[in-house]
Amino acid sequence: MLDAPSPPRDVAVTFAGGGNRAFYQLGLLHHWGERLLPRLGAIAACSAGACVATLWLAGRETQTRAFWRARRQGVERNFQWARLLRGQRPTPHGPIYRDTLLCAYAEDGLARIQAAPFPVLIVTASPPPGIPTGVGAVLGFAAYNLEKRMRPDFVHPVLGRRLGFSAHVVDARTCTSAEELAALVIASSSTPPFTPVGRFGGRSLLDGGLVDNAPASAAEHVDGIRRSLVLLTRPYPASCLGEHGTRLYVAPTRKVPVEVWDYTRPELIDQTIEMGEREATIHDRALRRFLVR
């Protein structure tokens, strides 16, 4: 008997940013991962979505979640004005985030990502030419938040690109060390003061969400991609969700339990993952229909 042919790798998955809210995506993948992996032809991710995507591919979720919980012990506040007045970093997130990523990529974690049979595209944002990175960060995040408030139904922002921010995309498989990959993901997540300005490949970089917080177009340039699953991290109006052309947009049905940069209550991360697991069943019919089109 002849073996059944392997399914085509014609599906891209996009991991949107959203800080801790991105762990909703991890809950979805607990149910959908085995179904998606044989079909995956590309991943695109930015910000905390890049953290979740690489954590999933590294296969070290249990160890990394335990490490993060232990590493952040003693954190009672997410922002301390007194530290800022003393010229110190006012937030604890940067070092904890970096150490947690290094845990995810330890042992065989990095090798698993390097061996992925598809591009793992991490999207960062280059500031407009001629503008200091710090000024660009203030300008970019002000524009991002303004656009999000004015157009809550707008999944893909445009104001950042109009201001001169541009996408800088790197395939995570090309990183040769855990430290290099952590630097790439931190650059894609660069949201001062919570995480520092990113440095990768000799460039100063900022959060990829300043260009597109759900960068599906990055993966859709990969040869063979015919459809894209876009995993969002906050609720959107129904008109934004479901199938739109060759894309399927999936979002939480309500606000997730955890806040974007809350390191004080680790149980809320667990609850956010559990919410994703529950809601995978809600979205399952749409995914099945999408994959057999």
Sequence and secondary structure as in RCSB ss.txt:
>XXXX:A:sequence
MLDAPSPPRDVAVTFAGGGNRAFYQLGLLHHWGERLLPRLGAIAACSAGACVATLWLAGRETQTRAFWRARRQGV
ERNFQWARLLRGQRPTPHGPIYRDTLLCAYAEDGLARIQAAPFPVLIVTASPPPGIPTGVGAVLGFAAYNLEKRM
RPDFVHPVLGRRLGFSAHVVDARTCTSAEELAALVIASSSTPPFTPVGRFGGRSLLDGGLVDNAPASAAEHVDGI
RRSLVLLTRPYPASCLGEHGTRLYVAPTRKVPVEVWDYTRPELIDQTIEMGEREATIHDRALRRFLVR
>XXXX:A:secstr
          EEEEE   GGGGHHHHHHHHHHHHHHGGGEEEEEEETHHHHHHHHHHHT HHHHHHHHHHHTTT 
  S  HHHHHTTS S SHHHHHHHHHHHHTTTTHHHHHHT SS EEEEEEE  TTS HHHHHHHHHHHHHHHHHH
 TT SS  HHHHTT EEEEEEGGG  SHHHHHHHHHHHT  TTTS  EEETTEEEEEGGGT SS HHHHHTSTT 
 EEEEE SS   GGGSEEETTEEEE  SS  SS TT  S HHHHHHHHHHHHHHHHHHHHHHHHHHT 
